Amino acid sequence: MTKFSDLDLNPKVLKAIDEAGYETPTPIQAGAIPEALKGRDVLGIAQTGTGKTASFTLPMITLLARGRARARMPRSLVLCPTRELAAQVAENFDTYTKHLKLTKALLIGGVSFKEQEALIDKGVDVLIATPGRLLDHFERGRLLLTGVQIMVVDEADRMLDMGFIPDIERIFSLTPFTRQTLFFSATMAPEIERITNTFLSAPARVEVARQATASETIEQGVVIFKASRKDREGSEKRAILRGLIEREGDACSNAIIFCNRKVDVDIVAKSLKKYGYQAAAIHGDLDQSQRMKTLDSFRNNELRLLVASDVAARGIDIPSVSHVFNYDVPGHAEDYVHRIGRTGRAGREGKAFTLVVPRDEKNFDAVEKLIQKDIPRLENPVKKAPAKKAKVESDAPKEVATASETPERGSYKSRGGKSNNNRSRDRSKSDRNTIVGMGEHMPEFIALSFEERRAI
């Protein structure tokens, strides 16, 4: 079995790896690192959680160990689709360069331009950036990319999903054609393949798993249900989510809950907190400082449930996530693989559960087709109560709450805007429980013929 000591890495890098507690490289690392150290372009295809970050950070550090950075001209460039992933890559560089004097800068949104410009002006060996912020600095005239020797594109398929491909092509054109390119992706969509054919030169292709496959260490399950009423779907769906969490008990030590929409992220997080769970939301509309604070709490086991949009589907390097819950079926089947890849990492076992309502069935069929297996159907953990005892949950924010969730009993308003509370209080308890139909209480005009009504 290959060990890191067999990979011809810089001795100081090997020392940092040993201190971090790693001995054996993952398959993608064992395949990509030797080719990168030879100076070849590398096309790495591997599913989430297989150690792609170290596949490029370790050879980059070794290749950059000699040489010196010049002001505003970084020697290497790492492009990441999200702030969280860029921050994770920066942490990896800090871990593996602790015995080397290499400098880095992190260019992401939500951070002062002045602070970032100060680092660039000093000269950096490694520049880690999201495409938008990188081009902002370039257009301000604060950055030159003509000195880039090594360029990395991480999570390229996510770049495609987020619409960054035009930016990536522009950035490629700003770097020297003599650069070494390390290109990593979990899937190979046609557009991704076109870019690799254009910008990579005879790359070493390292593929360690079938495209878009889920790890075998992840136990999957799905609850398919139809709401008792359309306006109760949200509250009943949240009840099922809580039921699944409770059914897992202590085995669910921490979990990421994925929603498709940011508004649902906030609603689900608020609902869970209302019912006594340690939960917090993370999505793209939150301040960067708040997002990082929430992630740190989750990493430090201070937070049990992280409710997230797909901005957190990749780049959260937390090996010990026990569960993933798909509150919504993702619109792109590949995102299902990336989401559940947050659990079952580094050989650990994990569980992933998905909730499916009728409108999700088409997307769910696409997921099963992609992963080439049927996901086991699970029993609904919430038993349906009699209609007269049903109580609708009312935890949604007012601006997004449905009609059945916002008002308290007896507070509905008539069309004229006047409250019916007084009328409700005047009626006896027996009257309130009596169902009024269209018999003797039917308005007189309904009994009239069409011609008679026109004559009124």
N, C-alpha and C positions, 0 to 999 in steps of 0.2 A: 504493500500500500504506500502511495506517495505521501511524503511529509513536506512541510514547508521548507525544511532544511535541504530538500532535494531540488528546489526550484531556482537556485542561483540568484536569490535575492540578496540585497545589501545586508551585511552582517548586523548593522544597527537596526535595520527593519526587522530582521529575524528576532533580534533581542526584544523589540517592542511587541512582536506577535506572541512570543513566548510569555512575556509579562501579562499579556491580555488573556492568556489561558488557552490559546489555540495551538493545536498540533497538526491536525490533518486537514488539508484543503478540501473544499467541496468539489464535485465534478466540474462545475463551470470554472472554478478557480484553477484546478489542475490542468484544464485544457487551455484556458485563455492566457494565464500568466507566462508560460514559456514562450508562446508566440509573440506576446507583447514585448517581452524582453529582447527578442530578436529584431525588434523594430518594425514588425509587420503590422499592417492594418488587421483589426480583429472584428468579426461580426459574431457577437455572442447572443444566442437565443436560449433563454431559460426562464422558467416560471418564477413568480414572485417568491421570495424567501429562500433562494438557493445560494445567496452570497455573491451576487453580481457586483456589489460595491467594492469589495476587496479585490475582485478580479481586475479592476483597473487602478485602484488606488495603490496597491502594492507595487506593481511594475512601474507606475508613474514615479513614485517616490525614489525607487532604485535608479531610474533613468535620469532623474533630475538632481540626484545627490551631488553631481559635479556641475559646476556652472554657477552663474550669478544673475539675478534678475536686474533688469533695467527699468528706470522710471516709466510708468504708463505703458509698459510693454510686457505683459505677463508671458511666462515661458510655457504655460499650459492652460487649458481651458476645459472646464467641466460644465456641460449644460444639463439642467434638470427641469422637469415640468412644473414642480411646485416648490414653494418656500420650504415646506417641511422636509422634502427629500434633499434639497440643497443643504439645509442645516444638518441633516444626518450625514451627508457626504463630508461636510466640514468637520464633524465630530470624528469620523473615521480617519481623516488626515491628521487631526490632533493626536489620536491614539497611536498611529503608526510612525509619526515623525518626531516623537518625543526625544529621540536621541540624535536628531539631525537638525541643522539650522536652515530649514526651509520656511518660507513665508507664504501666507495665503490671504485671500480676501473673499468675502462672501457678499455677493451683490444680489439682494432680494428686495422686494417691495416692503413697505412698512418700516423701513429704516432710513435715517437721514442720508441724503446724498453727500453732505459734507464729510461725514464720518467715512463713507466708502471712498470718496475722492482722496482723502488723506492717506488711506492705505495704498491706493493705486499709485499715487504720486511717489511713494517710497520705493515702488517696485515690488512685485510679488512673483513667486515661483508658480503658485497655483491660484487660478481664478475660478471660483465656483459661482455660477449665476443661473438665474432664470432668464429666458430669452428677452423678455420685454425690458427688464431692468438693464441688461447688458447693452441693448441697443440704445436705451436712453442715455447711458454714459458715453457711448460712442458718438451719438449725434451731438452731444454737448462738447465734443472735442477733448474729452478727458481720458480717452483710452485709444490705444493702437493695438491691433491684433496681428500685425505683421511679424511679431516675434514668437508667435505660438508654434511650439515644436510638437506638442501632443494635444489632440482635441478629443474629448469624450462626449458622446451623446448618450445619456442614460434614460431609460424608459421611453424609447423612441415612439412606441405605439401610443403611449399616453400623450406625447407631444402631438401626435396626429389627431387624437380625440379632442384635444383642447385648441386645435386650430393654429398650432405653432409652426407647422411645416414651412410656410413662406418665410418666417423669421429664421428658421434653421438654415434654409437654403441661402439666405442673404448672409448669415454669419459665416457659413462655409466659404462664400465668395470673398470675404474679408480676410481670411487666413491664408497663409502660404500653401501652394499646392504640394510643397515638399513635406508638409506636416504628416505625423502619424495619427491615424484615426482609429479610435476604439468605439464601437457602436453596439449598444446593448438594447435588447427588446424582448418582451415576453411572447409577442406574436409577430408575424411577418405579413402585414397587409400589403396589397399591391403597391400602394403609395410609398410605403417604407422600403419595399424592394427596389423601387425606381430610384430612390435617393441613394441607397447603398451602391447601386450600379453606377450612379453618376459620380459620387464623391469618394468612394473607397477604391483603392487600388489592389487588386488581387488579394482580397482579405482572406485570412484564415477563418473558416466558419466553424464555430464551436457550438454545437447544439446538444444539450444534455437531456432534453425531455421532449416528448411529442408536443407540438404547438397547442397552447391553451389547455393543458391537462391539469387537473387538481391533484394535489399531493395525496398519496395513498394513506397517509397518517391522519387524514381528516375524515371524521364521521359526519356524513351529511344527512339531512332530513328536511321535509317540507310539510307544512300544514296548509291544505287547500280548503278555503271556506267561503261561504257567501253570507253577507250580512243579513240580519233579520229585516232591516230597512235600510234604504240607501243613505239616509241621513245619520244612521248609527254606525256606518262602516268604520269610521275613524276610531270611535270609542271602543267598539268591539275588537278591532284590530290591536289596539293598545292593551286591552285586557288579555288577549291571546299571548302577546309578547310577554307580559308579566307572568302569565301562567307557565310559559316555557322556562323563564328564568327561575321561577319557584320550583318547577319540576326537576331542574338540574341541581338545585340545592347548593351545597358547599363546593361541588365540583366546578361550578361557575365562579371561579375566583375573580376573574375580570373578563370583560367582553367589549367588543366594538359592535355597535348597532348602526347599520347603514340605511340611510334614507335617500331617495332620489332628489328631493327638493329641500332647499334650505329652510323653508317655513316649517316643513314637517320635522326637521332636525330639532328646531326650537320647541315645537309642540310636544314631541316625544320626550325630550329631556325634561321639560317642565312637568309632564305627566308622571314620569318616573320619580322625580324628586317629591312630588305631591304624595306619592304612595310610600315614601320612606326609603327610596333607593339612593345610593351615592351615584349621581349621574351629572354629566355636563355635556354641553354641545360644542362642536367645532365645525366651522365651515368658512368659506371664503369671505363672507361679509364681516367677520370678526377682526378686530385689530390683531396685528401680528404678535404683539406682546401678550395679549390674552390667549391666543392660540398656543403659543409656546408654553405659557404658564399651565394651561389645561393639559397639554401633552406631558409636561414634566410631572404633574400630579398623577397622571395615569401610569407613567413609567415607574414612579416611586411607590406605586400601590396605595396612594392616598385616595385614588378615585377608582371605583369598581367598574362603572359603566361609562363608556365614551360613545356618545351619539354623534355620528359623523356623516357628512356628505362625501362624495367621491374624491374631494380634495385630499382626504386622508386615506384613501384606498391604497396608496403606495407611499413609501417613504417613512412609515412608522416602524422603526426597527425595534420591536419589543418581542423577544423570542418566546416569552411565556404567556401570551394571550391564550386563555383557555377556550373562549367561545367567540363566534361571530354570528350575529343575527342580521339577516337581510329583512328589514322591515318592509322594504319594497324590492321587487325584482328589478335588477338594473336594465336599462334600455338597450345596452350593448352586452351580448352574451360574454364577451371577453372580460368585462368588468366583474362578472361573477367570480371568475377564477382569481382575479386580483384581490377582490374583497376577502374571500375565504382564505386566501393565502396569508392573511394576517395571523392565522392560528396554524398549529401543526408545523411550526418552523423548526429548523435544525434537528429534525428527527423526532420531535415531540409529537404527542397525540393531541388532537384538537377536535372541536365539534363546530359545525356550521348549520344553522337552521334558517329556513326561508319561509316567509308568509306570502301566500298567493291568493289574490281575489280574482274574480272572473276576468277583469280587463287585463290581468297580467299573464293569462294563460299562453298567449302567443309568444311573449318574451321568455316565459319559462320553458316552453317547448324548444326554443332556440338554445337555451342553456344546456338542456339535456342532449341535444343534438351535438353541440360543441364538445362537451366533455365525454360523449359517447358512452353514456351510462344512464340508467334510470335512478333518480334520487328517491330513496324510500319515503313513502307517505306516512305521516304521523297522525295520531289521533289528536283532535282538538283538545287542548288541556282545560278549556273553559266549558263547563256544562251549561246549556241554555236554560235560563230560569223562566218561569211562567211570565207571560207578558205583563200581568198586573204588578209583578214585583220588580220588573226591570227598572233599573235606575241608570240614566244616561250620564256618563262622565262629563264633567264640565271644566276641563283643565286647559282648553285651548285659549290662546290669546284672543281678545275681543275682536281684533281686526281680521282674524282668519277663522274664527269659530263658526261652525254651522249653526243653523237655527235651532237644532235640537240640543246644542251644547251650551249656548250662551245664557239664556234666561233661566231664572229659578222658577219653580212651580208657582203658577198664579200671577206671573209678571208679564205675560204676553200682552201686547198692545193691539188694539183694533186698528183698522185702516185709518181711522181719523186721528190716530196717535194718542188716544186716551186710554189709560190703563183700565183693565177689567178687574182689578183687584177687589174693588168694593162690591161688584156684582158677585164675585166668587165668594166673598165673606158672607154675603146675605143668604146665599143658598145653604140649606141644611146639608149635613154630611151624607144623608141618604140620597139627596138630589144630585150631589156631585158624583156619586157612584152609578147613577142611572144613565144608561146609554140612550140618547135621544135620537130617534130615527126620523123617517119622513112620513109617518102615519098621520095621527091626528094633529101633529105639529107642523104639517106641511103648509108653507105659505100659500094663500089663496091664489096668487097670480100664476103659480105653477100649474094649477088645475085648469086654467083658461086655455082655449084653443089659440092657435097662432093669429087668426083673424081678430079674435077678441082682444088679444094683447096689443095688436097694432092700433086698435081703435081707442085704446086708453090714452 
